[in-house]
Amino acid sequence: MAKTLMIQGTMSNAGKSILTAGILRILKQDGFRAAPFKSQNMALNSYITREGLEMGRAQVVQAEAAMTEPLADMNPILLKPTNDIGSQVIVQALP
């Protein structure tokens, strides 16, 4: 049976991504299959997946903690800031 765990925080830079990576590693070590998911992420630097798609680096670290391959489906909407009032929006098509 699939279970879902949600990590929430009150602000940016609160440590949610690192906490999530730690929980994913613990779950993996305890024999569970787990993977990160963040529907929307704002990040200046991105990671290019094996398929050539972009995703946030935080979800890549989390995927590595879960010992699974980083996939763009783990971060389908990526916002890359271009200036103080604008962002490039990268939307990956989910299957």
PDB file of N, CA, C and O in Angstrom:
ATOM      1  N   MET A   1       0.842  -1.168   0.000  1.00  0.00           N
ATOM      2  CA  MET A   1       0.000   0.000   0.000  1.00  0.00           C
ATOM      3  C   MET A   1       0.895   1.242   0.000  1.00  0.00           C
ATOM      4  O   MET A   1       1.823   1.348   0.802  1.00  0.00           O
ATOM      5  N   ALA A   2       0.609   2.167  -0.898  1.00  0.00           N
ATOM      6  CA  ALA A   2       1.394   3.399  -1.012  1.00  0.00           C
ATOM      7  C   ALA A   2       1.002   4.374   0.091  1.00  0.00           C
ATOM      8  O   ALA A   2      -0.177   4.532   0.409  1.00  0.00           O
ATOM      9  N   LYS A   3       1.987   5.009   0.656  1.00  0.00           N
ATOM     10  CA  LYS A   3       1.780   6.034   1.674  1.00  0.00           C
ATOM     11  C   LYS A   3       2.406   7.326   1.187  1.00  0.00           C
ATOM     12  O   LYS A   3       3.357   7.295   0.406  1.00  0.00           O
ATOM     13  N   THR A   4       1.896   8.444   1.628  1.00  0.00           N
ATOM     14  CA  THR A   4       2.427   9.750   1.248  1.00  0.00           C
ATOM     15  C   THR A   4       2.829  10.503   2.507  1.00  0.00           C
ATOM     16  O   THR A   4       2.118  10.492   3.512  1.00  0.00           O
ATOM     17  N   LEU A   5       3.978  11.153   2.433  1.00  0.00           N
ATOM     18  CA  LEU A   5       4.475  11.985   3.533  1.00  0.00           C
ATOM     19  C   LEU A   5       4.709  13.372   2.967  1.00  0.00           C
ATOM     20  O   LEU A   5       5.364  13.516   1.934  1.00  0.00           O
ATOM     21  N   MET A   6       4.185  14.396   3.628  1.00  0.00           N
ATOM     22  CA  MET A   6       4.366  15.769   3.165  1.00  0.00           C
ATOM     23  C   MET A   6       5.191  16.545   4.190  1.00  0.00           C
ATOM     24  O   MET A   6       4.899  16.530   5.386  1.00  0.00           O
ATOM     25  N   ILE A   7       6.229  17.223   3.695  1.00  0.00           N
ATOM     26  CA  ILE A   7       7.046  18.092   4.528  1.00  0.00           C
ATOM     27  C   ILE A   7       6.645  19.534   4.205  1.00  0.00           C
ATOM     28  O   ILE A   7       6.655  19.931   3.040  1.00  0.00           O
ATOM     29  N   GLN A   8       6.295  20.312   5.218  1.00  0.00           N
ATOM     30  CA  GLN A   8       5.895  21.696   5.001  1.00  0.00           C
ATOM     31  C   GLN A   8       6.745  22.619   5.865  1.00  0.00           C
ATOM     32  O   GLN A   8       7.178  22.243   6.954  1.00  0.00           O
ATOM     33  N   GLY A   9       6.974  23.812   5.375  1.00  0.00           N
ATOM     34  CA  GLY A   9       7.717  24.813   6.124  1.00  0.00           C
ATOM     35  C   GLY A   9       7.073  26.168   5.949  1.00  0.00           C
ATOM     36  O   GLY A   9       6.220  26.359   5.082  1.00  0.00           O
ATOM     37  N   THR A  10       7.485  27.100   6.771  1.00  0.00           N
ATOM     38  CA  THR A  10       6.854  28.417   6.761  1.00  0.00           C
ATOM     39  C   THR A  10       7.599  29.437   5.930  1.00  0.00           C
ATOM     40  O   THR A  10       7.111  30.549   5.728  1.00  0.00           O
ATOM     41  N   MET A  11       8.795  29.071   5.436  1.00  0.00           N
ATOM     42  CA  MET A  11       9.565  30.036   4.657  1.00  0.00           C
ATOM     43  C   MET A  11      10.613  29.319   3.822  1.00  0.00           C
ATOM     44  O   MET A  11      10.861  28.129   4.013  1.00  0.00           O
ATOM     45  N   SER A  12      11.226  30.043   2.900  1.00  0.00           N
ATOM     46  CA  SER A  12      12.341  29.508   2.137  1.00  0.00           C
ATOM     47  C   SER A  12      13.551  29.375   3.059  1.00  0.00           C
ATOM     48  O   SER A  12      13.677  30.093   4.051  1.00  0.00           O
ATOM     49  N   ASN A  13      14.429  28.449   2.714  1.00  0.00           N
ATOM     50  CA  ASN A  13      15.680  28.251   3.444  1.00  0.00           C
ATOM     51  C   ASN A  13      15.461  27.784   4.884  1.00  0.00           C
ATOM     52  O   ASN A  13      16.270  28.071   5.766  1.00  0.00           O
ATOM     53  N   ALA A  14      14.343  27.051   5.118  1.00  0.00           N
ATOM     54  CA  ALA A  14      14.045  26.548   6.460  1.00  0.00           C
ATOM     55  C   ALA A  14      14.641  25.162   6.689  1.00  0.00           C
ATOM     56  O   ALA A  14      14.666  24.680   7.822  1.00  0.00           O
ATOM     57  N   GLY A  15      15.127  24.512   5.616  1.00  0.00           N
ATOM     58  CA  GLY A  15      15.729  23.185   5.748  1.00  0.00           C
ATOM     59  C   GLY A  15      14.850  22.042   5.287  1.00  0.00           C
ATOM     60  O   GLY A  15      15.156  20.881   5.560  1.00  0.00           O
ATOM     61  N   LYS A  16      13.760  22.347   4.589  1.00  0.00           N
ATOM     62  CA  LYS A  16      12.833  21.313   4.143  1.00  0.00           C
ATOM     63  C   LYS A  16      13.494  20.318   3.196  1.00  0.00           C
ATOM     64  O   LYS A  16      13.255  19.114   3.296  1.00  0.00           O
ATOM     65  N   SER A  17      14.318  20.808   2.281  1.00  0.00           N
ATOM     66  CA  SER A  17      14.942  19.930   1.282  1.00  0.00           C
ATOM     67  C   SER A  17      15.929  18.960   1.923  1.00  0.00           C
ATOM     68  O   SER A  17      15.968  17.782   1.568  1.00  0.00           O
ATOM     69  N   ILE A  18      16.719  19.454   2.860  1.00  0.00           N
ATOM     70  CA  ILE A  18      17.691  18.587   3.545  1.00  0.00           C
ATOM     71  C   ILE A  18      16.967  17.580   4.437  1.00  0.00           C
ATOM     72  O   ILE A  18      17.344  16.409   4.479  1.00  0.00           O
ATOM     73  N   LEU A  19      15.936  18.024   5.146  1.00  0.00           N
ATOM     74  CA  LEU A  19      15.143  17.121   5.982  1.00  0.00           C
ATOM     75  C   LEU A  19      14.519  16.018   5.127  1.00  0.00           C
ATOM     76  O   LEU A  19      14.527  14.847   5.506  1.00  0.00           O
ATOM     77  N   THR A  20      13.983  16.403   3.977  1.00  0.00           N
ATOM     78  CA  THR A  20      13.383  15.436   3.068  1.00  0.00           C
ATOM     79  C   THR A  20      14.418  14.432   2.580  1.00  0.00           C
ATOM     80  O   THR A  20      14.136  13.235   2.527  1.00  0.00           O
ATOM     81  N   ALA A  21      15.616  14.901   2.222  1.00  0.00           N
ATOM     82  CA  ALA A  21      16.686  13.994   1.786  1.00  0.00           C
ATOM     83  C   ALA A  21      17.021  12.996   2.887  1.00  0.00           C
ATOM     84  O   ALA A  21      17.197  11.808   2.616  1.00  0.00           O
ATOM     85  N   GLY A  22      17.111  13.469   4.123  1.00  0.00           N
ATOM     86  CA  GLY A  22      17.402  12.577   5.243  1.00  0.00           C
ATOM     87  C   GLY A  22      16.326  11.529   5.438  1.00  0.00           C
ATOM     88  O   GLY A  22      16.632  10.355   5.646  1.00  0.00           O
ATOM     89  N   ILE A  23      15.064  11.942   5.373  1.00  0.00           N
ATOM     90  CA  ILE A  23      13.948  11.001   5.523  1.00  0.00           C
ATOM     91  C   ILE A  23      13.956   9.979   4.391  1.00  0.00           C
ATOM     92  O   ILE A  23      13.723   8.794   4.627  1.00  0.00           O
ATOM     93  N   LEU A  24      14.221  10.427   3.164  1.00  0.00           N
ATOM     94  CA  LEU A  24      14.285   9.500   2.029  1.00  0.00           C
ATOM     95  C   LEU A  24      15.377   8.454   2.224  1.00  0.00           C
ATOM     96  O   LEU A  24      15.164   7.277   1.933  1.00  0.00           O
ATOM     97  N   ARG A  25      16.544   8.869   2.714  1.00  0.00           N
ATOM     98  CA  ARG A  25      17.630   7.910   2.946  1.00  0.00           C
ATOM     99  C   ARG A  25      17.242   6.899   4.029  1.00  0.00           C
ATOM    100  O   ARG A  25      17.504   5.705   3.885  1.00  0.00           O
ATOM    101  N   ILE A  26      16.620   7.373   5.110  1.00  0.00           N
ATOM    102  CA  ILE A  26      16.193   6.465   6.177  1.00  0.00           C
ATOM    103  C   ILE A  26      15.180   5.459   5.643  1.00  0.00           C
ATOM    104  O   ILE A  26      15.270   4.266   5.934  1.00  0.00           O
ATOM    105  N   LEU A  27      14.219   5.938   4.864  1.00  0.00           N
ATOM    106  CA  LEU A  27      13.219   5.031   4.283  1.00  0.00           C
ATOM    107  C   LEU A  27      13.877   3.991   3.393  1.00  0.00           C
ATOM    108  O   LEU A  27      13.532   2.811   3.461  1.00  0.00           O
ATOM    109  N   LYS A  28      14.824   4.415   2.558  1.00  0.00           N
ATOM    110  CA  LYS A  28      15.541   3.491   1.682  1.00  0.00           C
ATOM    111  C   LYS A  28      16.293   2.442   2.502  1.00  0.00           C
ATOM    112  O   LYS A  28      16.232   1.251   2.200  1.00  0.00           O
ATOM    113  N   GLN A  29      16.998   2.891   3.537  1.00  0.00           N
ATOM    114  CA  GLN A  29      17.753   1.966   4.378  1.00  0.00           C
ATOM    115  C   GLN A  29      16.844   0.990   5.118  1.00  0.00           C
ATOM    116  O   GLN A  29      17.263  -0.118   5.449  1.00  0.00           O
ATOM    117  N   ASP A  30      15.602   1.396   5.380  1.00  0.00           N
ATOM    118  CA  ASP A  30      14.644   0.520   6.047  1.00  0.00           C
ATOM    119  C   ASP A  30      13.877  -0.370   5.069  1.00  0.00           C
ATOM    120  O   ASP A  30      12.956  -1.082   5.468  1.00  0.00           O
ATOM    121  N   GLY A  31      14.258  -0.331   3.783  1.00  0.00           N
ATOM    122  CA  GLY A  31      13.677  -1.234   2.796  1.00  0.00           C
ATOM    123  C   GLY A  31      12.479  -0.712   2.032  1.00  0.00           C
ATOM    124  O   GLY A  31      11.839  -1.465   1.298  1.00  0.00           O
ATOM    125  N   PHE A  32      12.163   0.556   2.188  1.00  0.00           N
ATOM    126  CA  PHE A  32      11.033   1.141   1.461  1.00  0.00           C
ATOM    127  C   PHE A  32      11.488   1.705   0.125  1.00  0.00           C
ATOM    128  O   PHE A  32      12.653   2.069  -0.035  1.00  0.00           O
ATOM    129  N   ARG A  33      10.572   1.779  -0.835  1.00  0.00           N
ATOM    130  CA  ARG A  33      10.814   2.479  -2.097  1.00  0.00           C
ATOM    131  C   ARG A  33      10.228   3.871  -1.934  1.00  0.00           C
ATOM    132  O   ARG A  33       9.032   4.022  -1.683  1.00  0.00           O
ATOM    133  N   ALA A  34      11.058   4.872  -2.076  1.00  0.00           N
ATOM    134  CA  ALA A  34      10.597   6.248  -1.902  1.00  0.00           C
ATOM    135  C   ALA A  34      11.268   7.131  -2.947  1.00  0.00           C
ATOM    136  O   ALA A  34      12.362   6.831  -3.426  1.00  0.00           O
ATOM    137  N   ALA A  35      10.598   8.217  -3.289  1.00  0.00           N
ATOM    138  CA  ALA A  35      11.146   9.169  -4.262  1.00  0.00           C
ATOM    139  C   ALA A  35      10.648  10.562  -3.911  1.00  0.00           C
ATOM    140  O   ALA A  35       9.554  10.711  -3.366  1.00  0.00           O
ATOM    141  N   PRO A  36      11.441  11.582  -4.218  1.00  0.00           N
ATOM    142  CA  PRO A  36      11.015  12.952  -3.937  1.00  0.00           C
ATOM    143  C   PRO A  36      10.023  13.455  -4.978  1.00  0.00           C
ATOM    144  O   PRO A  36       9.973  12.955  -6.102  1.00  0.00           O
ATOM    145  N   PHE A  37       9.239  14.447  -4.587  1.00  0.00           N
ATOM    146  CA  PHE A  37       8.365  15.145  -5.525  1.00  0.00           C
ATOM    147  C   PHE A  37       8.146  16.554  -5.007  1.00  0.00           C
ATOM    148  O   PHE A  37       7.783  16.748  -3.847  1.00  0.00           O
ATOM    149  N   LYS A  38       8.363  17.518  -5.852  1.00  0.00           N
ATOM    150  CA  LYS A  38       8.035  18.918  -5.558  1.00  0.00           C
ATOM    151  C   LYS A  38       7.438  19.471  -6.834  1.00  0.00           C
ATOM    152  O   LYS A  38       8.131  19.607  -7.843  1.00  0.00           O
ATOM    153  N   SER A  39       6.153  19.792  -6.794  1.00  0.00           N
ATOM    154  CA  SER A  39       5.442  20.171  -8.015  1.00  0.00           C
ATOM    155  C   SER A  39       6.010  21.431  -8.654  1.00  0.00           C
ATOM    156  O   SER A  39       6.067  21.534  -9.880  1.00  0.00           O
ATOM    157  N   GLN A  40       6.425  22.380  -7.839  1.00  0.00           N
ATOM    158  CA  GLN A  40       6.988  23.625  -8.376  1.00  0.00           C
ATOM    159  C   GLN A  40       8.208  24.009  -7.562  1.00  0.00           C
ATOM    160  O   GLN A  40       8.183  23.956  -6.333  1.00  0.00           O
ATOM    161  N   ASN A  41       9.263  24.393  -8.238  1.00  0.00           N
ATOM    162  CA  ASN A  41      10.489  24.786  -7.559  1.00  0.00           C
ATOM    163  C   ASN A  41      11.055  26.023  -8.243  1.00  0.00           C
ATOM    164  O   ASN A  41      11.039  26.125  -9.470  1.00  0.00           O
ATOM    165  N   MET A  42      11.554  26.961  -7.446  1.00  0.00           N
ATOM    166  CA  MET A  42      12.246  28.116  -7.997  1.00  0.00           C
ATOM    167  C   MET A  42      13.726  27.938  -7.707  1.00  0.00           C
ATOM    168  O   MET A  42      14.136  27.858  -6.550  1.00  0.00           O
ATOM    169  N   ALA A  43      14.518  27.876  -8.758  1.00  0.00           N
ATOM    170  CA  ALA A  43      15.958  27.671  -8.609  1.00  0.00           C
ATOM    171  C   ALA A  43      16.682  28.301  -9.783  1.00  0.00           C
ATOM    172  O   ALA A  43      16.253  28.189 -10.932  1.00  0.00           O
ATOM    173  N   LEU A  44      17.769  28.953  -9.482  1.00  0.00           N
ATOM    174  CA  LEU A  44      18.560  29.578 -10.525  1.00  0.00           C
ATOM    175  C   LEU A  44      19.359  28.533 -11.311  1.00  0.00           C
ATOM    176  O   LEU A  44      19.463  28.608 -12.536  1.00  0.00           O
ATOM    177  N   ASN A  45      19.915  27.570 -10.595  1.00  0.00           N
ATOM    178  CA  ASN A  45      20.697  26.508 -11.237  1.00  0.00           C
ATOM    179  C   ASN A  45      19.857  25.250 -11.333  1.00  0.00           C
ATOM    180  O   ASN A  45      19.165  24.880 -10.384  1.00  0.00           O
ATOM    181  N   SER A  46      19.920  24.598 -12.473  1.00  0.00           N
ATOM    182  CA  SER A  46      19.143  23.384 -12.658  1.00  0.00           C
ATOM    183  C   SER A  46      20.060  22.220 -13.007  1.00  0.00           C
ATOM    184  O   SER A  46      21.250  22.394 -13.270  1.00  0.00           O
ATOM    185  N   TYR A  47      19.479  21.043 -13.002  1.00  0.00           N
ATOM    186  CA  TYR A  47      20.165  19.803 -13.353  1.00  0.00           C
ATOM    187  C   TYR A  47      19.540  19.290 -14.640  1.00  0.00           C
ATOM    188  O   TYR A  47      18.323  19.367 -14.813  1.00  0.00           O
ATOM    189  N   ILE A  48      20.353  18.773 -15.537  1.00  0.00           N
ATOM    190  CA  ILE A  48      19.849  18.196 -16.781  1.00  0.00           C
ATOM    191  C   ILE A  48      19.799  16.676 -16.613  1.00  0.00           C
ATOM    192  O   ILE A  48      20.817  16.038 -16.346  1.00  0.00           O
ATOM    193  N   THR A  49      18.613  16.111 -16.772  1.00  0.00           N
ATOM    194  CA  THR A  49      18.439  14.670 -16.606  1.00  0.00           C
ATOM    195  C   THR A  49      18.999  13.908 -17.806  1.00  0.00           C
ATOM    196  O   THR A  49      19.408  14.502 -18.804  1.00  0.00           O
ATOM    197  N   ARG A  50      19.008  12.599 -17.686  1.00  0.00           N
ATOM    198  CA  ARG A  50      19.482  11.735 -18.769  1.00  0.00           C
ATOM    199  C   ARG A  50      18.683  11.966 -20.054  1.00  0.00           C
ATOM    200  O   ARG A  50      19.209  11.822 -21.157  1.00  0.00           O
ATOM    201  N   GLU A  51      17.399  12.329 -19.895  1.00  0.00           N
ATOM    202  CA  GLU A  51      16.531  12.578 -21.063  1.00  0.00           C
ATOM    203  C   GLU A  51      16.708  13.989 -21.608  1.00  0.00           C
ATOM    204  O   GLU A  51      16.081  14.346 -22.605  1.00  0.00           O
ATOM    205  N   GLY A  52      17.558  14.805 -20.964  1.00  0.00           N
ATOM    206  CA  GLY A  52      17.797  16.165 -21.420  1.00  0.00           C
ATOM    207  C   GLY A  52      16.808  17.185 -20.877  1.00  0.00           C
ATOM    208  O   GLY A  52      16.728  18.300 -21.393  1.00  0.00           O
ATOM    209  N   LEU A  53      16.048  16.821 -19.840  1.00  0.00           N
ATOM    210  CA  LEU A  53      15.077  17.727 -19.232  1.00  0.00           C
ATOM    211  C   LEU A  53      15.685  18.377 -17.992  1.00  0.00           C
ATOM    212  O   LEU A  53      16.627  17.848 -17.401  1.00  0.00           O
ATOM    213  N   GLU A  54      15.135  19.531 -17.604  1.00  0.00           N
ATOM    214  CA  GLU A  54      15.673  20.258 -16.456  1.00  0.00           C
ATOM    215  C   GLU A  54      14.839  20.014 -15.203  1.00  0.00           C
ATOM    216  O   GLU A  54      13.619  19.861 -15.266  1.00  0.00           O
ATOM    217  N   MET A  55      15.525  19.982 -14.070  1.00  0.00           N
ATOM    218  CA  MET A  55      14.850  19.886 -12.778  1.00  0.00           C
ATOM    219  C   MET A  55      15.697  20.581 -11.727  1.00  0.00           C
ATOM    220  O   MET A  55      16.882  20.836 -11.940  1.00  0.00           O
ATOM    221  N   GLY A  56      15.081  20.884 -10.593  1.00  0.00           N
ATOM    222  CA  GLY A  56      15.787  21.553  -9.516  1.00  0.00           C
ATOM    223  C   GLY A  56      16.837  20.667  -8.877  1.00  0.00           C
ATOM    224  O   GLY A  56      16.636  19.461  -8.737  1.00  0.00           O
ATOM    225  N   ARG A  57      17.958  21.260  -8.489  1.00  0.00           N
ATOM    226  CA  ARG A  57      19.054  20.493  -7.883  1.00  0.00           C
ATOM    227  C   ARG A  57      18.682  19.899  -6.531  1.00  0.00           C
ATOM    228  O   ARG A  57      19.218  18.855  -6.159  1.00  0.00           O
ATOM    229  N   ALA A  58      17.784  20.531  -5.790  1.00  0.00           N
ATOM    230  CA  ALA A  58      17.377  19.986  -4.492  1.00  0.00           C
ATOM    231  C   ALA A  58      16.720  18.621  -4.669  1.00  0.00           C
ATOM    232  O   ALA A  58      16.968  17.707  -3.882  1.00  0.00           O
ATOM    233  N   GLN A  59      15.886  18.475  -5.695  1.00  0.00           N
ATOM    234  CA  GLN A  59      15.241  17.184  -5.927  1.00  0.00           C
ATOM    235  C   GLN A  59      16.248  16.143  -6.430  1.00  0.00           C
ATOM    236  O   GLN A  59      16.055  14.945  -6.221  1.00  0.00           O
ATOM    237  N   VAL A  60      17.308  16.588  -7.082  1.00  0.00           N
ATOM    238  CA  VAL A  60      18.368  15.662  -7.496  1.00  0.00           C
ATOM    239  C   VAL A  60      19.072  15.100  -6.258  1.00  0.00           C
ATOM    240  O   VAL A  60      19.310  13.895  -6.171  1.00  0.00           O
ATOM    241  N   VAL A  61      19.399  15.965  -5.311  1.00  0.00           N
ATOM    242  CA  VAL A  61      20.033  15.515  -4.060  1.00  0.00           C
ATOM    243  C   VAL A  61      19.105  14.543  -3.334  1.00  0.00           C
ATOM    244  O   VAL A  61      19.555  13.533  -2.795  1.00  0.00           O
ATOM    245  N   GLN A  62      17.817  14.850  -3.324  1.00  0.00           N
ATOM    246  CA  GLN A  62      16.857  13.972  -2.669  1.00  0.00           C
ATOM    247  C   GLN A  62      16.757  12.626  -3.374  1.00  0.00           C
ATOM    248  O   GLN A  62      16.672  11.589  -2.716  1.00  0.00           O
ATOM    249  N   ALA A  63      16.765  12.628  -4.704  1.00  0.00           N
ATOM    250  CA  ALA A  63      16.728  11.373  -5.458  1.00  0.00           C
ATOM    251  C   ALA A  63      17.976  10.542  -5.157  1.00  0.00           C
ATOM    252  O   ALA A  63      17.894   9.325  -4.993  1.00  0.00           O
ATOM    253  N   GLU A  64      19.122  11.205  -5.087  1.00  0.00           N
ATOM    254  CA  GLU A  64      20.352  10.491  -4.750  1.00  0.00           C
ATOM    255  C   GLU A  64      20.274   9.914  -3.344  1.00  0.00           C
ATOM    256  O   GLU A  64      20.754   8.805  -3.110  1.00  0.00           O
ATOM    257  N   ALA A  65      19.685  10.635  -2.411  1.00  0.00           N
ATOM    258  CA  ALA A  65      19.516  10.126  -1.048  1.00  0.00           C
ATOM    259  C   ALA A  65      18.618   8.888  -1.040  1.00  0.00           C
ATOM    260  O   ALA A  65      18.830   7.965  -0.254  1.00  0.00           O
ATOM    261  N   ALA A  66      17.613   8.877  -1.923  1.00  0.00           N
ATOM    262  CA  ALA A  66      16.703   7.732  -2.041  1.00  0.00           C
ATOM    263  C   ALA A  66      17.286   6.632  -2.922  1.00  0.00           C
ATOM    264  O   ALA A  66      16.661   5.592  -3.127  1.00  0.00           O
ATOM    265  N   MET A  67      18.500   6.873  -3.443  1.00  0.00           N
ATOM    266  CA  MET A  67      19.187   5.918  -4.313  1.00  0.00           C
ATOM    267  C   MET A  67      18.350   5.557  -5.541  1.00  0.00           C
ATOM    268  O   MET A  67      18.211   4.390  -5.908  1.00  0.00           O
ATOM    269  N   THR A  68      17.802   6.601  -6.158  1.00  0.00           N
ATOM    270  CA  THR A  68      17.022   6.433  -7.382  1.00  0.00           C
ATOM    271  C   THR A  68      17.473   7.478  -8.399  1.00  0.00           C
ATOM    272  O   THR A  68      18.053   8.502  -8.036  1.00  0.00           O
ATOM    273  N   GLU A  69      17.204   7.213  -9.658  1.00  0.00           N
ATOM    274  CA  GLU A  69      17.624   8.139 -10.715  1.00  0.00           C
ATOM    275  C   GLU A  69      16.777   9.408 -10.699  1.00  0.00           C
ATOM    276  O   GLU A  69      15.553   9.323 -10.608  1.00  0.00           O
ATOM    277  N   PRO A  70      17.399  10.581 -10.786  1.00  0.00           N
ATOM    278  CA  PRO A  70      16.629  11.827 -10.857  1.00  0.00           C
ATOM    279  C   PRO A  70      15.827  11.890 -12.162  1.00  0.00           C
ATOM    280  O   PRO A  70      16.380  11.717 -13.248  1.00  0.00           O
ATOM    281  N   LEU A  71      14.541  12.135 -12.044  1.00  0.00           N
ATOM    282  CA  LEU A  71      13.650  12.245 -13.203  1.00  0.00           C
ATOM    283  C   LEU A  71      12.919  13.584 -13.148  1.00  0.00           C
ATOM    284  O   LEU A  71      12.549  14.048 -12.070  1.00  0.00           O
ATOM    285  N   ALA A  72      12.715  14.197 -14.294  1.00  0.00           N
ATOM    286  CA  ALA A  72      12.030  15.490 -14.346  1.00  0.00           C
ATOM    287  C   ALA A  72      10.618  15.409 -13.776  1.00  0.00           C
ATOM    288  O   ALA A  72      10.083  16.425 -13.332  1.00  0.00           O
ATOM    289  N   ASP A  73      10.002  14.226 -13.776  1.00  0.00           N
ATOM    290  CA  ASP A  73       8.671  14.066 -13.190  1.00  0.00           C
ATOM    291  C   ASP A  73       8.660  14.371 -11.694  1.00  0.00           C
ATOM    292  O   ASP A  73       7.604  14.646 -11.125  1.00  0.00           O
ATOM    293  N   MET A  74       9.828  14.325 -11.056  1.00  0.00           N
ATOM    294  CA  MET A  74       9.928  14.629  -9.632  1.00  0.00           C
ATOM    295  C   MET A  74       9.810  16.127  -9.370  1.00  0.00           C
ATOM    296  O   MET A  74       9.596  16.541  -8.230  1.00  0.00           O
ATOM    297  N   ASN A  75       9.945  16.936 -10.406  1.00  0.00           N
ATOM    298  CA  ASN A  75       9.893  18.399 -10.302  1.00  0.00           C
ATOM    299  C   ASN A  75       9.352  18.953 -11.621  1.00  0.00           C
ATOM    300  O   ASN A  75      10.105  19.538 -12.401  1.00  0.00           O
ATOM    301  N   PRO A  76       8.035  18.771 -11.879  1.00  0.00           N
ATOM    302  CA  PRO A  76       7.489  19.095 -13.208  1.00  0.00           C
ATOM    303  C   PRO A  76       7.458  20.573 -13.580  1.00  0.00           C
ATOM    304  O   PRO A  76       7.424  20.896 -14.768  1.00  0.00           O
ATOM    305  N   ILE A  77       7.468  21.476 -12.614  1.00  0.00           N
ATOM    306  CA  ILE A  77       7.460  22.905 -12.928  1.00  0.00           C
ATOM    307  C   ILE A  77       8.684  23.547 -12.276  1.00  0.00           C
ATOM    308  O   ILE A  77       8.834  23.534 -11.054  1.00  0.00           O
ATOM    309  N   LEU A  78       9.544  24.102 -13.107  1.00  0.00           N
ATOM    310  CA  LEU A  78      10.760  24.747 -12.626  1.00  0.00           C
ATOM    311  C   LEU A  78      10.718  26.214 -13.030  1.00  0.00           C
ATOM    312  O   LEU A  78      10.547  26.541 -14.204  1.00  0.00           O
ATOM    313  N   LEU A  79      10.876  27.087 -12.053  1.00  0.00           N
ATOM    314  CA  LEU A  79      10.929  28.525 -12.299  1.00  0.00           C
ATOM    315  C   LEU A  79      12.378  28.966 -12.139  1.00  0.00           C
ATOM    316  O   LEU A  79      12.977  28.779 -11.080  1.00  0.00           O
ATOM    317  N   LYS A  80      12.940  29.555 -13.200  1.00  0.00           N
ATOM    318  CA  LYS A  80      14.311  30.051 -13.155  1.00  0.00           C
ATOM    319  C   LYS A  80      14.268  31.572 -13.209  1.00  0.00           C
ATOM    320  O   LYS A  80      13.924  32.145 -14.243  1.00  0.00           O
ATOM    321  N   PRO A  81      14.614  32.234 -12.102  1.00  0.00           N
ATOM    322  CA  PRO A  81      14.558  33.703 -12.073  1.00  0.00           C
ATOM    323  C   PRO A  81      15.456  34.319 -13.145  1.00  0.00           C
ATOM    324  O   PRO A  81      16.596  33.898 -13.340  1.00  0.00           O
ATOM    325  N   THR A  82      14.916  35.325 -13.836  1.00  0.00           N
ATOM    326  CA  THR A  82      15.698  36.042 -14.849  1.00  0.00           C
ATOM    327  C   THR A  82      16.077  37.436 -14.370  1.00  0.00           C
ATOM    328  O   THR A  82      17.095  37.988 -14.786  1.00  0.00           O
ATOM    329  N   ASN A  83      15.249  38.004 -13.488  1.00  0.00           N
ATOM    330  CA  ASN A  83      15.532  39.303 -12.866  1.00  0.00           C
ATOM    331  C   ASN A  83      14.649  39.427 -11.627  1.00  0.00           C
ATOM    332  O   ASN A  83      14.029  38.446 -11.214  1.00  0.00           O
ATOM    333  N   ASP A  84      14.582  40.611 -11.033  1.00  0.00           N
ATOM    334  CA  ASP A  84      13.813  40.794  -9.801  1.00  0.00           C
ATOM    335  C   ASP A  84      12.310  40.579  -9.967  1.00  0.00           C
ATOM    336  O   ASP A  84      11.611  40.306  -8.991  1.00  0.00           O
ATOM    337  N   ILE A  85      11.815  40.698 -11.187  1.00  0.00           N
ATOM    338  CA  ILE A  85      10.362  40.590 -11.383  1.00  0.00           C
ATOM    339  C   ILE A  85       9.968  39.556 -12.426  1.00  0.00           C
ATOM    340  O   ILE A  85       8.805  39.514 -12.828  1.00  0.00           O
ATOM    341  N   GLY A  86      10.890  38.728 -12.872  1.00  0.00           N
ATOM    342  CA  GLY A  86      10.554  37.772 -13.915  1.00  0.00           C
ATOM    343  C   GLY A  86      11.250  36.426 -13.734  1.00  0.00           C
ATOM    344  O   GLY A  86      12.284  36.321 -13.073  1.00  0.00           O
ATOM    345  N   SER A  87      10.657  35.408 -14.336  1.00  0.00           N
ATOM    346  CA  SER A  87      11.218  34.055 -14.296  1.00  0.00           C
ATOM    347  C   SER A  87      10.947  33.345 -15.611  1.00  0.00           C
ATOM    348  O   SER A  87       9.942  33.589 -16.278  1.00  0.00           O
ATOM    349  N   GLN A  88      11.856  32.473 -15.962  1.00  0.00           N
ATOM    350  CA  GLN A  88      11.635  31.563 -17.068  1.00  0.00           C
ATOM    351  C   GLN A  88      10.868  30.383 -16.492  1.00  0.00           C
ATOM    352  O   GLN A  88      11.276  29.830 -15.471  1.00  0.00           O
ATOM    353  N   VAL A  89       9.767  29.984 -17.120  1.00  0.00           N
ATOM    354  CA  VAL A  89       8.950  28.878 -16.643  1.00  0.00           C
ATOM    355  C   VAL A  89       9.226  27.657 -17.514  1.00  0.00           C
ATOM    356  O   VAL A  89       9.048  27.693 -18.731  1.00  0.00           O
ATOM    357  N   ILE A  90       9.661  26.582 -16.872  1.00  0.00           N
ATOM    358  CA  ILE A  90       9.947  25.338 -17.577  1.00  0.00           C
ATOM    359  C   ILE A  90       8.939  24.298 -17.084  1.00  0.00           C
ATOM    360  O   ILE A  90       8.935  23.937 -15.907  1.00  0.00           O
ATOM    361  N   VAL A  91       8.089  23.824 -17.989  1.00  0.00           N
ATOM    362  CA  VAL A  91       7.054  22.854 -17.634  1.00  0.00           C
ATOM    363  C   VAL A  91       7.364  21.544 -18.336  1.00  0.00           C
ATOM    364  O   VAL A  91       7.493  21.499 -19.560  1.00  0.00           O
ATOM    365  N   GLN A  92       7.483  20.481 -17.557  1.00  0.00           N
ATOM    366  CA  GLN A  92       7.719  19.142 -18.108  1.00  0.00           C
ATOM    367  C   GLN A  92       6.357  18.473 -18.271  1.00  0.00           C
ATOM    368  O   GLN A  92       5.472  18.659 -17.436  1.00  0.00           O
ATOM    369  N   ALA A  93       6.187  17.717 -19.313  1.00  0.00           N
ATOM    370  CA  ALA A  93       4.922  17.003 -19.538  1.00  0.00           C
ATOM    371  C   ALA A  93       4.933  15.716 -18.719  1.00  0.00           C
ATOM    372  O   ALA A  93       5.816  14.873 -18.877  1.00  0.00           O
ATOM    373  N   LEU A  94       3.942  15.576 -17.846  1.00  0.00           N
ATOM    374  CA  LEU A  94       3.813  14.340 -17.070  1.00  0.00           C
ATOM    375  C   LEU A  94       3.092  13.299 -17.910  1.00  0.00           C
ATOM    376  O   LEU A  94       2.217  13.641 -18.705  1.00  0.00           O
ATOM    377  N   PRO A  95       3.455  12.026 -17.741  1.00  0.00           N
ATOM    378  CA  PRO A  95       2.775  10.971 -18.526  1.00  0.00           C
ATOM    379  C   PRO A  95       1.341  10.815 -18.105  1.00  0.00           C
ATOM    380  O   PRO A  95       0.624   9.980 -18.654  1.00  0.00           O
TER     381      PRO A  95
END
